[in-house]
């Protein structure tokens, strides 16, 4: 399982199981969608462009794992991933934000991702160059010697000049530098002055944000890059030189080409709160006009179109869109038919039970119990969660969710913060103390709050 692109669906589900409890159907759907990308790459080029991605709608209440599944999927695929709320496009009057900004933002993320990968590829060369620049600052090179043949008689090569006296010193400094013996020394270097260029804000009409970005870049190029001299210790100077040299070694034209290809072939967009732009019932007045307008604006992006970005044209035909929503009021069938047809896979995520909460607290690699144990271990406080204590936390979280608003696993964060509030505050003074979180500890601190519906509504 070294190449994430060739994971089998079973392996993808197994990886997702490490971070998300339950929701087998949703995991299977995204695993198949990711595997289909790999399958598409193996198909003959003539047919490859005809195979459209199988976009997914995940239906379920908040806090059941919709976002986490999409985020972990993107990490697994090493793909550019953007999470955005569909309701953002209805916030400003009836127009909202330009939906094409989704593709531009995704492209910017891909540019950063590919740039970092390219920098890692030239890291060794950048470190070598940075070392030479540090040595130049410690021991400036001697003035250039006269050309061969200059001087008496004009005869070249008759007298062999000895090597510069600084060569041995430079090698000695190099050894000391590599051994860390010069780490406390300061040198004066030139660094880019980020505050030199005037800052500017450009406001453009809705739908033409890209024009503002390009205009801003144009104005930025009119001002030359300025530097200033700073004194800093050698390790910090070396890091600054490495970053500068790595940036010089990276071919940005190649980065742009690679980033655009990655967006077009592997990009993943997670459209959250898609139910907020669905039009429930038959009325199309007021905000409903805006919601349906956003759906029609989204349609060409999801369907496949070309979006102009400052890095070049980006086709959206093969970007995978994963939409999600609670659909408490609206239904997926309330979306416009054209948009419904572009999301052929529908999966429903179940609400979380008390048993699920127990598993969420203990099983995943990033389990909340492990997080709190690690956090308080930094203060030399040993937290020990007993099984009955974990079950009591899960029971209280499930009870509060049932009585008030069901916010899924997010309720566990609130309950645990309240439970460990006193311990977290006093931790610096507890110094090496062992604290056992058993059922008695949980009931003592949370029992009253959980039992009183009014209190739990506001506090838990």
DRENLUM-685896 format. One record per residue (C-alpha): x, y, z. Coordinates in steps of 0.5 Angstrom, whole numbers, plus 500, padded with zeros to 3 digits. Layout:
N
{drendren {X Y Z}}
...
END
This chain:
460
{drendren {500 500 500}}
{drendren {506 505 498}}
{drendren {502 508 493}}
{drendren {496 512 495}}
{drendren {493 512 488}}
{drendren {493 504 487}}
{drendren {489 503 494}}
{drendren {484 498 493}}
{drendren {477 500 496}}
{drendren {478 495 502}}
{drendren {484 498 504}}
{drendren {481 505 503}}
{drendren {476 503 508}}
{drendren {481 500 513}}
{drendren {485 507 513}}
{drendren {478 511 514}}
{drendren {477 506 520}}
{drendren {483 509 523}}
{drendren {480 515 524}}
{drendren {472 515 523}}
{drendren {468 510 527}}
{drendren {462 506 523}}
{drendren {459 509 517}}
{drendren {461 503 513}}
{drendren {456 505 507}}
{drendren {459 512 506}}
{drendren {466 509 507}}
{drendren {465 504 501}}
{drendren {462 510 497}}
{drendren {468 514 497}}
{drendren {473 508 497}}
{drendren {470 506 490}}
{drendren {470 513 488}}
{drendren {477 514 489}}
{drendren {479 507 486}}
{drendren {475 509 480}}
{drendren {480 515 479}}
{drendren {486 510 479}}
{drendren {482 505 474}}
{drendren {480 511 469}}
{drendren {488 513 469}}
{drendren {489 506 466}}
{drendren {483 506 461}}
{drendren {485 508 453}}
{drendren {486 515 452}}
{drendren {480 516 447}}
{drendren {475 513 453}}
{drendren {479 516 459}}
{drendren {476 523 458}}
{drendren {469 520 457}}
{drendren {469 517 464}}
{drendren {466 522 469}}
{drendren {467 522 476}}
{drendren {461 519 480}}
{drendren {460 525 485}}
{drendren {457 523 492}}
{drendren {452 526 496}}
{drendren {452 525 504}}
{drendren {446 525 508}}
{drendren {446 526 515}}
{drendren {446 530 522}}
{drendren {452 534 524}}
{drendren {458 531 527}}
{drendren {457 524 525}}
{drendren {463 524 520}}
{drendren {461 527 514}}
{drendren {467 532 513}}
{drendren {472 527 517}}
{drendren {471 522 511}}
{drendren {472 527 506}}
{drendren {478 530 509}}
{drendren {482 523 510}}
{drendren {480 521 503}}
{drendren {484 527 500}}
{drendren {490 526 505}}
{drendren {490 519 503}}
{drendren {489 521 495}}
{drendren {495 526 496}}
{drendren {490 530 492}}
{drendren {488 538 492}}
{drendren {482 538 497}}
{drendren {478 544 498}}
{drendren {472 544 504}}
{drendren {467 550 503}}
{drendren {460 551 505}}
{drendren {455 552 499}}
{drendren {451 557 504}}
{drendren {457 562 503}}
{drendren {455 564 496}}
{drendren {448 566 498}}
{drendren {451 571 504}}
{drendren {451 578 500}}
{drendren {445 580 497}}
{drendren {442 575 492}}
{drendren {449 574 488}}
{drendren {453 572 494}}
{drendren {461 570 492}}
{drendren {463 568 485}}
{drendren {462 560 485}}
{drendren {468 560 480}}
{drendren {472 562 486}}
{drendren {472 554 488}}
{drendren {476 552 482}}
{drendren {481 558 484}}
{drendren {482 557 491}}
{drendren {483 549 489}}
{drendren {488 551 484}}
{drendren {492 556 489}}
{drendren {492 550 494}}
{drendren {495 545 489}}
{drendren {500 550 487}}
{drendren {502 551 494}}
{drendren {502 543 495}}
{drendren {507 542 489}}
{drendren {511 548 491}}
{drendren {513 544 497}}
{drendren {514 538 494}}
{drendren {519 541 489}}
{drendren {522 544 495}}
{drendren {523 538 498}}
{drendren {526 535 492}}
{drendren {532 541 491}}
{drendren {533 541 499}}
{drendren {540 538 499}}
{drendren {542 543 493}}
{drendren {539 549 497}}
{drendren {543 546 503}}
{drendren {549 546 500}}
{drendren {548 553 497}}
{drendren {546 556 504}}
{drendren {552 553 507}}
{drendren {557 557 502}}
{drendren {553 563 503}}
{drendren {554 563 511}}
{drendren {561 561 509}}
{drendren {561 568 505}}
{drendren {558 572 511}}
{drendren {563 569 516}}
{drendren {569 570 511}}
{drendren {568 574 505}}
{drendren {572 571 499}}
{drendren {578 575 497}}
{drendren {578 580 491}}
{drendren {579 577 484}}
{drendren {586 575 482}}
{drendren {589 579 476}}
{drendren {588 574 469}}
{drendren {593 569 467}}
{drendren {598 573 463}}
{drendren {598 580 466}}
{drendren {604 583 469}}
{drendren {611 582 468}}
{drendren {613 579 461}}
{drendren {606 578 459}}
{drendren {608 570 459}}
{drendren {602 566 462}}
{drendren {604 560 466}}
{drendren {611 561 468}}
{drendren {610 563 475}}
{drendren {604 558 479}}
{drendren {601 563 484}}
{drendren {600 559 491}}
{drendren {593 558 493}}
{drendren {589 563 497}}
{drendren {591 563 504}}
{drendren {583 564 506}}
{drendren {582 557 503}}
{drendren {584 553 509}}
{drendren {581 558 513}}
{drendren {574 557 510}}
{drendren {575 549 510}}
{drendren {576 550 517}}
{drendren {570 554 518}}
{drendren {566 549 514}}
{drendren {568 543 519}}
{drendren {566 548 525}}
{drendren {559 550 522}}
{drendren {557 543 520}}
{drendren {559 541 528}}
{drendren {555 546 530}}
{drendren {561 550 534}}
{drendren {559 556 531}}
{drendren {551 556 532}}
{drendren {552 562 537}}
{drendren {555 567 532}}
{drendren {551 572 529}}
{drendren {552 574 522}}
{drendren {549 580 518}}
{drendren {545 578 512}}
{drendren {540 581 507}}
{drendren {533 579 507}}
{drendren {527 581 503}}
{drendren {523 586 506}}
{drendren {516 584 506}}
{drendren {514 591 509}}
{drendren {517 595 503}}
{drendren {512 594 498}}
{drendren {506 598 499}}
{drendren {500 594 501}}
{drendren {493 595 497}}
{drendren {486 592 497}}
{drendren {482 592 491}}
{drendren {475 591 491}}
{drendren {471 588 485}}
{drendren {464 587 483}}
{drendren {461 580 485}}
{drendren {463 575 480}}
{drendren {470 578 477}}
{drendren {474 577 483}}
{drendren {480 574 479}}
{drendren {480 581 475}}
{drendren {482 584 482}}
{drendren {487 579 483}}
{drendren {491 580 477}}
{drendren {490 587 477}}
{drendren {494 587 484}}
{drendren {499 582 481}}
{drendren {500 587 476}}
{drendren {501 593 481}}
{drendren {506 589 485}}
{drendren {510 588 479}}
{drendren {511 595 479}}
{drendren {515 595 485}}
{drendren {522 592 485}}
{drendren {524 587 491}}
{drendren {527 591 496}}
{drendren {532 588 502}}
{drendren {534 590 508}}
{drendren {540 588 513}}
{drendren {539 584 519}}
{drendren {543 581 524}}
{drendren {542 574 526}}
{drendren {545 567 529}}
{drendren {548 562 524}}
{drendren {542 557 525}}
{drendren {537 562 523}}
{drendren {541 565 517}}
{drendren {542 558 515}}
{drendren {534 557 515}}
{drendren {533 563 511}}
{drendren {538 562 506}}
{drendren {535 555 505}}
{drendren {528 557 504}}
{drendren {531 563 499}}
{drendren {535 558 495}}
{drendren {530 553 495}}
{drendren {525 558 492}}
{drendren {530 560 486}}
{drendren {531 552 484}}
{drendren {524 551 483}}
{drendren {521 552 476}}
{drendren {515 555 477}}
{drendren {512 554 470}}
{drendren {513 547 471}}
{drendren {510 547 478}}
{drendren {504 551 475}}
{drendren {503 546 469}}
{drendren {503 540 475}}
{drendren {499 543 479}}
{drendren {493 545 474}}
{drendren {494 537 472}}
{drendren {493 535 479}}
{drendren {487 539 480}}
{drendren {484 537 474}}
{drendren {485 530 475}}
{drendren {485 529 482}}
{drendren {482 535 485}}
{drendren {477 534 491}}
{drendren {471 539 493}}
{drendren {467 538 499}}
{drendren {461 542 498}}
{drendren {458 542 505}}
{drendren {451 545 507}}
{drendren {448 543 500}}
{drendren {441 543 504}}
{drendren {442 550 505}}
{drendren {441 552 498}}
{drendren {436 547 496}}
{drendren {429 550 495}}
{drendren {424 546 500}}
{drendren {416 547 497}}
{drendren {414 550 491}}
{drendren {415 557 493}}
{drendren {421 561 489}}
{drendren {421 568 493}}
{drendren {426 572 497}}
{drendren {432 568 499}}
{drendren {429 562 495}}
{drendren {431 566 488}}
{drendren {438 566 491}}
{drendren {439 559 493}}
{drendren {436 557 486}}
{drendren {441 562 483}}
{drendren {447 559 487}}
{drendren {445 552 484}}
{drendren {445 554 477}}
{drendren {451 557 478}}
{drendren {454 551 481}}
{drendren {452 547 475}}
{drendren {457 548 470}}
{drendren {463 547 475}}
{drendren {460 540 477}}
{drendren {458 539 470}}
{drendren {465 540 467}}
{drendren {467 547 464}}
{drendren {473 551 464}}
{drendren {475 556 469}}
{drendren {480 562 468}}
{drendren {485 563 474}}
{drendren {491 567 474}}
{drendren {495 560 473}}
{drendren {492 558 467}}
{drendren {485 555 465}}
{drendren {483 549 469}}
{drendren {478 544 467}}
{drendren {473 542 472}}
{drendren {470 535 468}}
{drendren {474 530 472}}
{drendren {474 534 479}}
{drendren {470 530 484}}
{drendren {465 533 488}}
{drendren {463 531 495}}
{drendren {457 534 497}}
{drendren {454 534 504}}
{drendren {448 536 508}}
{drendren {443 534 514}}
{drendren {437 535 510}}
{drendren {432 536 516}}
{drendren {428 541 512}}
{drendren {429 540 505}}
{drendren {430 534 501}}
{drendren {436 532 496}}
{drendren {430 532 491}}
{drendren {429 539 492}}
{drendren {435 541 489}}
{drendren {434 543 481}}
{drendren {434 536 477}}
{drendren {440 538 473}}
{drendren {444 538 479}}
{drendren {441 532 482}}
{drendren {443 528 476}}
{drendren {450 530 477}}
{drendren {451 527 484}}
{drendren {449 520 482}}
{drendren {451 517 489}}
{drendren {447 518 495}}
{drendren {449 515 502}}
{drendren {446 516 509}}
{drendren {450 517 515}}
{drendren {447 514 521}}
{drendren {446 518 528}}
{drendren {451 516 533}}
{drendren {449 512 539}}
{drendren {452 511 546}}
{drendren {456 505 543}}
{drendren {459 509 538}}
{drendren {461 514 543}}
{drendren {465 509 547}}
{drendren {469 507 540}}
{drendren {470 514 538}}
{drendren {473 516 545}}
{drendren {478 510 545}}
{drendren {479 507 538}}
{drendren {481 512 533}}
{drendren {488 514 532}}
{drendren {487 521 534}}
{drendren {482 519 539}}
{drendren {480 524 544}}
{drendren {482 520 550}}
{drendren {489 520 547}}
{drendren {489 527 546}}
{drendren {487 529 553}}
{drendren {492 524 556}}
{drendren {498 527 551}}
{drendren {496 534 553}}
{drendren {496 533 560}}
{drendren {502 529 560}}
{drendren {506 535 558}}
{drendren {505 538 565}}
{drendren {507 531 568}}
{drendren {500 530 570}}
{drendren {498 522 569}}
{drendren {491 521 566}}
{drendren {488 514 567}}
{drendren {481 513 564}}
{drendren {478 507 566}}
{drendren {473 503 562}}
{drendren {467 505 566}}
{drendren {469 512 566}}
{drendren {469 512 558}}
{drendren {462 509 558}}
{drendren {459 514 563}}
{drendren {462 520 559}}
{drendren {459 517 553}}
{drendren {452 516 556}}
{drendren {452 523 558}}
{drendren {454 525 551}}
{drendren {448 521 548}}
{drendren {443 523 553}}
{drendren {444 531 552}}
{drendren {444 530 545}}
{drendren {437 526 545}}
{drendren {434 532 550}}
{drendren {437 538 546}}
{drendren {440 539 539}}
{drendren {444 532 536}}
{drendren {451 535 534}}
{drendren {454 528 534}}
{drendren {461 527 536}}
{drendren {462 534 537}}
{drendren {458 533 544}}
{drendren {464 529 546}}
{drendren {469 535 546}}
{drendren {464 539 550}}
{drendren {463 534 555}}
{drendren {470 532 556}}
{drendren {472 540 557}}
{drendren {467 541 562}}
{drendren {469 534 566}}
{drendren {477 536 565}}
{drendren {476 544 566}}
{drendren {479 544 574}}
{drendren {484 539 572}}
{drendren {487 543 566}}
{drendren {487 549 570}}
{drendren {490 546 576}}
{drendren {495 542 572}}
{drendren {501 546 573}}
{drendren {501 545 580}}
{drendren {499 538 580}}
{drendren {506 536 578}}
{drendren {506 528 577}}
{drendren {500 527 580}}
{drendren {496 521 578}}
{drendren {488 522 576}}
{drendren {483 517 575}}
{drendren {477 518 571}}
{drendren {472 513 573}}
{drendren {465 513 573}}
{drendren {465 516 580}}
{drendren {469 522 578}}
{drendren {465 523 572}}
{drendren {458 523 575}}
{drendren {461 527 581}}
{drendren {462 533 576}}
{drendren {457 532 571}}
{drendren {451 528 574}}
{drendren {447 534 576}}
{drendren {449 538 569}}
{drendren {446 532 565}}
{drendren {440 531 569}}
{drendren {438 538 569}}
{drendren {435 539 562}}
{drendren {436 547 562}}
{drendren {443 546 565}}
{drendren {445 541 560}}
{drendren {442 545 554}}
{drendren {446 551 556}}
{drendren {453 548 559}}
{drendren {453 541 556}}
END
